[in-house]
Amino acid sequence: MKTLPYVILLLPALAVAAPPDDAPDLPPRAVVASVLATHPDVLAAKSGVRYEESNRDRLEAGEHEFSVSLGTARRRTEASRHLNEWDVAVERPIRLPGKARLDGELGSLGVAQAQSSLGDALHETARGLLRAWFGWLKARVQSDEWNSQVSLLRRQGEVAARRVRAGDAPRLEQTLAEAAAAQAEAAALQAGMRTSVAAAELTQHYPGIVLPEKPVQSVPAPVGQTLEYWRERILEHNHELAAVRAESKRRQTLVARSQAEELPDPTVGVRHASESGGHERVTGVYLSFPLPGRARSAATDGARAQFDMAVQKEAALLRRLNAEISAAHAGATAAYEGWRKAREAAQAMERNAELIARAYALGEAGLNDTLNARRLAVEGRLAAATAQLDAAEARYRLMLDAHQLWPLDEHLAR
C-alpha cells in the first residue's frame, strides 16, 4: 500500500481521546485560545458585556434624580408697598419598590444576554477558524498529490523514452507521456496557487496561526455517539439559543415592568418660602401623582406583542438548531463511511496503476492504458484525501458545537 503524502496513521482510539489534548491535525489549543481572544468580533462582544454591566448599574440606581427649583417675586400691596418674596423647593420622584426589583432583573438579564452573545461570537469565530484551517489542509493535500503525480509521470516519460530508443515503441508514445507530465505540472501549479490563497486567507483572518511545514492528516474516527447524545450537548452549550432565551425572559420582564408603570411614580418635595418681605416663612412638604392615560396601557400592549415575538423567534431558532444538528450528525456519519469507501477505491486504483505501469515497462501494455490508469489513480487518491479531511472536519464540527474541541467555556469564564 502506498501511503498518501504527509499522512500519519493513528489508532482510532487515540483520535477519539485526543481532546482535551492537542489534536495532531489541528492548531494547538493555546494558540487557538489566543487567536479567539484577540479577534475583533470577540473584542466587540466583550465591549457589549461591559456596556450591559453599566446599563445594569444604571437600572439598579434608577433614573429618578433630585431637582431644585428657585423662584422670586415682588408683591405690591394696596398700601403701595413693594415686598420681595422668594421660594426654594427640592423634589424627587420615588420609584416604587416593585419597579426597582424589576429594573434590577432587567439589568441582570441584559448582562446574561451579552455574555451569551460573547459566547456565540467565540463559537462562530472558532467555526470560521476550523473551516479555514481545513480549507487550507485540503488545498495543501491536493497540491502535494499533484506534485507526486508529476514525479510519477516524469518517470513514466523516462520509461517511454527508453522504449523509443530501443525501438520497442513509436515516437508518439514519448510525446504522449511528455504531454501527460505537462498537464500534471499545470494542475500542480494551479493547486499550489489555491494553497497559497487559502494560506493567506487563513493567516490574515486569524493572525497567530502558524502553518506547519508538513501538515498531519489523521485517520478519521467514527462519530460513535447517538444523535440524541449530540443534540443534548450541543443545545446545552449553544450560546445563540441562550441569548434568545434571555431575550424572551427579558421581554417577559418588560411586560411586568410596563404593567407596573401603569401606576405612576409619586414625586415628593420640600418647599421653603419667604413671603411678605420676609415677615412670613413657609415650610412644607408636598406629594404629587401623575394622572395615567391611555399611553401607559398601550405601552403594556406593545410589550406583550414584543414578548410574543421573542417566544416565536425562540421556537423558530430551536427548530432550526434541531435540523442543523440532525444534518451535521448525518453528514459526519456519511462522511466517515464515504472516506472508507473512497480509501478502498483509491487503493484498488493505485494497485491497478502499478500493475499496468510494470506491464508497460515490459512491453505488455499500451501507453494509453498506462496513462489512463495513472489518471484514475490520482483522481482516486485526491478523492480519498479530500474525503478523509471532510470526515475529520465533520466530526470536529460536532465536537466544537458541543464544546468538546477547544476551550471556549474556559475562555468565556475569564
C-alpha distance (Angstrom), angle and dihedral (degrees) to the residues before:
residue distance angle dihedral
M1 . . .
K2 3.77 . .
T3 3.78 112.5 .
L4 3.79 121.5 -133.8
P5 3.81 116.6 -112.1
Y6 3.78 114.7 -85.3
V7 3.80 93.3 3.4
I8 3.79 117.8 142.7
L9 3.76 114.5 -169.0
L10 3.78 112.3 -137.4
L11 3.78 129.3 -178.7
P12 3.82 110.8 -99.2
A13 3.78 89.1 -128.3
L14 3.77 90.5 59.3
A15 3.78 90.1 48.4
V16 3.80 90.4 53.7
A17 3.78 91.4 48.8
A18 3.82 95.9 44.6
P19 3.84 97.6 103.7
P20 2.92 131.3 98.5
D21 3.82 82.7 32.7
D22 3.77 120.0 67.4
A23 3.80 111.6 -75.4
P24 3.82 109.5 -131.3
D25 3.80 93.5 -132.1
L26 3.82 95.8 47.8
P27 3.81 134.4 66.5
P28 3.83 114.3 -89.7
R29 3.79 113.8 -83.2
A30 3.81 92.4 -124.0
V31 3.81 90.8 55.0
V32 3.80 91.3 47.2
A33 3.81 91.2 50.8
S34 3.81 90.7 51.6
V35 3.81 92.9 47.1
L36 3.79 92.5 49.4
A37 3.80 92.8 47.1
T38 3.81 92.7 56.3
H39 3.80 98.8 41.1
P40 3.85 112.3 120.1
D41 3.81 93.4 -127.6
V42 3.81 90.7 54.2
L43 3.81 93.0 45.4
A44 3.81 89.7 50.5
A45 3.81 90.1 51.6
K46 3.81 90.0 50.1
S47 3.80 88.8 54.2
G48 3.79 87.4 51.7
V49 3.80 89.5 56.7
R50 3.81 90.9 51.6
Y51 3.80 89.8 49.6
E52 3.80 92.8 51.9
E53 3.81 90.4 47.6
S54 3.80 89.8 55.4
N55 3.80 89.7 45.0
R56 3.80 89.5 52.2
D57 3.82 90.0 53.1
R58 3.81 89.2 49.7
L59 3.78 92.8 51.0
E60 3.78 92.9 46.6
A61 3.81 91.0 50.0
G62 3.80 92.5 46.4
E63 3.76 129.0 -138.2
H64 3.82 96.3 -105.3
E65 3.79 111.4 111.1
F66 3.76 137.8 177.1
S67 3.75 117.0 -95.3
V68 3.79 128.4 -164.7
S69 3.77 124.5 -152.6
L70 3.80 126.0 -167.9
G71 3.78 127.2 -168.9
T72 3.75 138.4 176.6
A73 3.79 132.0 -169.2
R74 3.80 140.5 175.3
R75 3.80 116.6 -136.7
R76 3.80 122.0 -155.9
T77 3.80 115.4 -159.2
E78 3.81 129.9 -157.2
A79 3.78 87.8 -100.9
S80 3.79 88.1 62.1
R81 3.71 91.2 -109.7
H82 3.80 119.8 149.1
L83 3.78 115.1 -143.4
N84 3.79 124.1 -172.5
E85 3.78 116.1 -138.6
W86 3.82 133.9 179.8
D87 3.76 139.6 175.4
V88 3.80 137.7 -165.8
A89 3.80 128.0 -163.4
V90 3.79 134.8 -174.3
E91 3.80 117.8 -162.6
R92 3.78 139.5 167.7
P93 3.82 133.3 -176.5
I94 3.79 112.1 -120.9
R95 3.80 117.8 -136.1
L96 3.77 109.8 -138.7
P97 3.85 114.6 -118.6
G98 3.82 95.5 -114.0
K99 3.79 91.2 54.0
A100 3.80 92.1 50.5
R101 3.79 90.8 54.2
L102 3.80 92.3 49.2
D103 3.80 91.7 48.2
G104 3.79 89.3 53.3
E105 3.81 90.4 51.4
L106 3.80 90.9 49.0
G107 3.79 90.8 52.3
S108 3.80 92.8 50.0
L109 3.81 91.6 47.0
G110 3.79 90.1 51.6
V111 3.80 90.6 54.0
A112 3.81 91.2 47.7
Q113 3.78 90.5 50.4
A114 3.81 91.7 49.8
Q115 3.78 90.9 49.3
S116 3.80 89.5 51.9
S117 3.80 89.0 50.3
L118 3.80 88.5 52.2
G119 3.79 89.8 52.0
D120 3.80 90.0 48.7
A121 3.82 90.7 50.6
L122 3.80 89.9 51.8
H123 3.79 90.5 47.8
E124 3.80 95.6 48.1
T125 3.81 91.4 45.8
A126 3.80 89.8 51.2
R127 3.80 89.6 49.0
G128 3.79 90.5 53.0
L129 3.80 91.1 48.2
L130 3.80 92.1 50.6
R131 3.80 91.2 47.9
A132 3.81 93.2 48.3
W133 3.81 92.1 45.3
F134 3.79 93.3 54.5
G135 3.79 90.5 42.3
W136 3.79 88.3 59.5
L137 3.82 92.2 43.3
K138 3.80 91.7 53.6
A139 3.79 92.3 48.6
R140 3.81 91.0 47.1
V141 3.82 94.1 49.6
Q142 3.79 91.3 49.0
S143 3.80 90.2 49.7
D144 3.80 91.3 50.8
E145 3.79 91.2 47.8
W146 3.80 92.8 52.6
N147 3.80 91.7 46.9
S148 3.80 88.4 52.5
Q149 3.79 89.7 48.8
V150 3.80 90.6 52.4
S151 3.78 90.0 55.9
L152 3.82 91.8 49.1
L153 3.80 93.2 48.9
R154 3.78 91.9 47.7
R155 3.80 89.2 55.1
Q156 3.79 88.2 46.6
G157 3.78 88.2 53.6
E158 3.79 90.5 52.1
V159 3.81 89.7 53.1
A160 3.81 89.9 50.1
A161 3.79 91.1 49.2
R162 3.81 91.7 52.3
R163 3.79 91.1 50.8
V164 3.80 90.6 49.3
R165 3.80 91.6 50.6
A166 3.81 89.7 48.0
G167 3.79 90.2 51.6
D168 3.81 92.6 -118.0
A169 3.80 95.8 116.4
P170 3.80 137.2 30.0
R171 3.79 122.1 -103.6
L172 3.83 88.5 -110.3
E173 3.81 91.3 72.2
Q174 3.80 92.3 58.8
T175 3.81 89.7 49.5
L176 3.81 91.0 50.6
A177 3.80 91.5 49.3
E178 3.81 91.6 49.9
A179 3.82 90.6 48.5
A180 3.81 91.3 51.0
A181 3.81 90.4 50.9
A182 3.81 90.5 48.9
Q183 3.80 91.0 51.4
A184 3.79 90.2 50.6
E185 3.81 90.3 49.8
A186 3.81 90.0 52.9
A187 3.79 90.5 49.7
A188 3.81 90.0 48.0
L189 3.81 90.6 52.4
Q190 3.80 91.4 50.7
A191 3.80 91.3 47.6
G192 3.80 89.7 49.6
M193 3.80 89.9 52.0
R194 3.81 91.2 51.1
T195 3.79 89.1 49.5
S196 3.80 91.6 52.5
V197 3.80 91.5 48.9
A198 3.82 92.2 48.8
A199 3.80 91.1 47.4
A200 3.80 91.9 50.3
E201 3.80 92.6 49.1
L202 3.80 91.8 48.1
T203 3.80 96.8 48.1
Q204 3.82 94.3 41.2
H205 3.79 95.4 49.5
Y206 3.80 93.2 41.1
P207 3.82 109.4 31.1
G208 3.78 112.0 -164.4
I209 3.80 95.9 43.8
V210 3.80 108.5 122.1
L211 3.79 115.9 -155.4
P212 3.82 113.3 -137.3
E213 3.78 119.2 -126.3
K214 3.79 91.0 -132.2
P215 3.80 109.6 29.2
V216 3.78 117.7 -151.5
Q217 3.78 120.1 -126.1
S218 3.79 108.6 -164.7
V219 3.76 125.4 -157.7
P220 3.82 106.1 -98.0
A221 3.78 119.3 -114.2
P222 3.80 122.6 -140.1
V223 3.78 118.1 -103.6
G224 3.79 89.9 -114.7
Q225 3.80 101.9 178.9
T226 3.78 123.9 84.2
L227 3.77 126.7 -101.3
E228 3.81 91.4 -107.0
Y229 3.80 90.3 54.8
W230 3.81 91.6 56.0
R231 3.80 93.4 39.9
E232 3.80 92.1 55.1
R233 3.79 95.0 47.9
I234 3.78 97.2 41.4
L235 3.80 93.4 50.0
E236 3.80 89.7 45.5
H237 3.81 90.8 57.7
N238 3.80 99.9 33.8
H239 3.80 106.8 122.6
E240 3.79 94.1 -171.9
L241 3.80 89.4 59.8
A242 3.81 90.6 45.3
A243 3.80 90.5 52.3
V244 3.80 92.6 49.7
R245 3.80 91.2 48.0
A246 3.80 90.2 50.0
E247 3.80 88.2 51.1
S248 3.81 90.7 52.0
K249 3.77 91.2 50.7
R250 3.80 91.0 46.1
R251 3.81 90.7 52.1
Q252 3.79 89.7 49.5
T253 3.79 89.7 51.9
L254 3.80 89.6 47.8
V255 3.81 88.6 57.4
A256 3.80 89.7 54.9
R257 3.81 89.9 45.2
S258 3.80 91.7 50.8
Q259 3.80 90.7 49.2
A260 3.80 89.5 51.4
E261 3.80 89.3 50.4
E262 3.79 89.7 61.4
L263 3.80 84.1 78.6
P264 3.82 101.8 63.8
D265 3.79 122.3 -134.1
P266 3.82 113.9 -107.5
T267 3.77 122.9 -125.8
V268 3.81 119.4 -134.5
G269 3.78 120.6 -162.4
V270 3.78 143.1 173.3
R271 3.81 119.7 -144.7
H272 3.79 130.8 -168.0
A273 3.79 122.3 -176.2
S274 3.78 138.8 179.5
E275 3.80 112.6 -148.2
S276 3.80 138.0 174.2
G277 3.76 92.7 32.2
G278 3.77 92.8 -54.2
H279 3.81 96.5 -48.7
E280 3.82 91.3 110.0
R281 3.79 127.5 48.5
V282 3.78 119.9 -166.6
T283 3.81 124.3 -168.6
G284 3.77 122.5 174.9
V285 3.77 148.3 151.4
Y286 3.76 123.1 -128.6
L287 3.79 136.8 -171.7
S288 3.80 125.6 -157.9
F289 3.81 133.0 -171.9
P290 3.82 126.6 -163.4
L291 3.77 112.7 -128.4
P292 3.83 107.0 -121.4
G293 3.76 119.4 -128.2
R294 3.78 139.6 -171.0
A295 3.82 92.3 -77.4
R296 3.79 92.3 72.7
S297 3.80 95.1 54.4
A298 3.82 89.9 43.5
A299 3.81 88.6 55.2
T300 3.80 88.8 54.6
D301 3.80 91.1 51.2
G302 3.80 89.4 51.6
A303 3.80 91.3 49.4
R304 3.81 90.1 52.8
A305 3.80 90.8 51.3
Q306 3.81 90.9 50.9
F307 3.80 89.9 49.4
D308 3.80 90.2 52.6
M309 3.81 89.2 50.3
A310 3.80 91.0 51.6
V311 3.82 91.7 49.9
Q312 3.80 91.6 51.8
K313 3.81 91.9 47.1
E314 3.79 89.2 52.4
A315 3.80 90.8 50.9
A316 3.81 91.5 48.0
L317 3.81 92.0 49.0
L318 3.80 92.3 48.9
R319 3.80 89.9 51.1
R320 3.80 91.2 49.5
L321 3.79 92.9 47.5
N322 3.80 92.2 50.2
A323 3.79 89.7 51.9
E324 3.81 92.2 47.4
I325 3.81 92.5 48.8
S326 3.80 91.7 49.6
A327 3.80 90.9 48.4
A328 3.82 92.7 46.1
H329 3.81 92.1 49.8
A330 3.80 92.9 46.7
G331 3.80 90.4 45.3
A332 3.81 93.0 50.4
T333 3.81 91.5 48.9
A334 3.80 92.2 47.4
A335 3.82 91.8 45.3
Y336 3.79 91.2 55.6
E337 3.80 92.9 49.6
G338 3.80 90.3 43.8
W339 3.79 90.5 54.1
R340 3.80 91.6 51.7
K341 3.79 91.4 52.4
A342 3.80 92.6 44.1
R343 3.80 90.8 50.4
E344 3.80 91.9 51.8
A345 3.80 91.2 48.2
A346 3.81 92.0 47.6
Q347 3.78 91.9 50.7
A348 3.79 91.7 50.0
M349 3.81 93.1 48.5
E350 3.80 90.6 46.6
R351 3.79 91.9 53.1
N352 3.79 89.9 47.4
A353 3.81 91.7 50.6
E354 3.82 91.6 50.4
L355 3.80 91.9 50.0
I356 3.80 93.8 49.0
A357 3.82 91.1 45.7
R358 3.81 90.5 55.0
A359 3.77 90.4 45.5
Y360 3.81 90.2 52.7
A361 3.79 91.3 49.9
L362 3.83 87.4 54.7
G363 3.78 92.2 46.7
E364 3.78 93.6 -111.0
A365 3.82 98.6 114.2
G366 3.77 136.6 41.0
L367 3.78 125.7 -110.2
N368 3.80 93.5 -119.8
D369 3.79 90.6 58.1
T370 3.80 90.1 47.2
L371 3.79 94.7 49.9
N372 3.79 91.8 44.9
A373 3.80 90.3 51.8
R374 3.81 90.0 49.4
R375 3.80 90.5 50.5
L376 3.79 92.0 50.7
A377 3.79 90.6 46.7
V378 3.81 94.5 53.1
E379 3.79 90.9 45.4
G380 3.78 88.8 51.6
R381 3.81 92.8 48.9
L382 3.80 91.6 48.0
A383 3.80 91.2 49.2
A384 3.81 91.8 47.4
A385 3.81 93.0 47.6
T386 3.79 92.2 48.6
A387 3.81 91.8 45.6
Q388 3.79 89.6 50.4
L389 3.79 91.7 54.3
D390 3.81 91.7 42.9
A391 3.80 90.3 54.6
A392 3.80 92.8 48.2
E393 3.81 92.7 46.3
A394 3.83 93.1 48.5
R395 3.80 92.0 52.1
Y396 3.79 92.9 44.7
R397 3.80 89.0 50.5
L398 3.80 90.1 57.2
M399 3.79 90.5 48.0
L400 3.80 91.3 47.9
D401 3.80 92.3 51.6
A402 3.82 88.8 49.5
H403 3.84 90.4 48.6
Q404 3.79 91.9 -117.6
L405 3.80 97.9 117.3
W406 3.80 111.4 53.3
P407 3.84 130.9 16.3
L408 3.81 98.0 -98.0
D409 3.81 96.2 142.6
E410 3.79 92.7 45.2
H411 3.78 90.7 54.3
L412 3.81 91.8 45.3
A413 3.79 91.0 54.8
R414 3.80 92.8 57.4
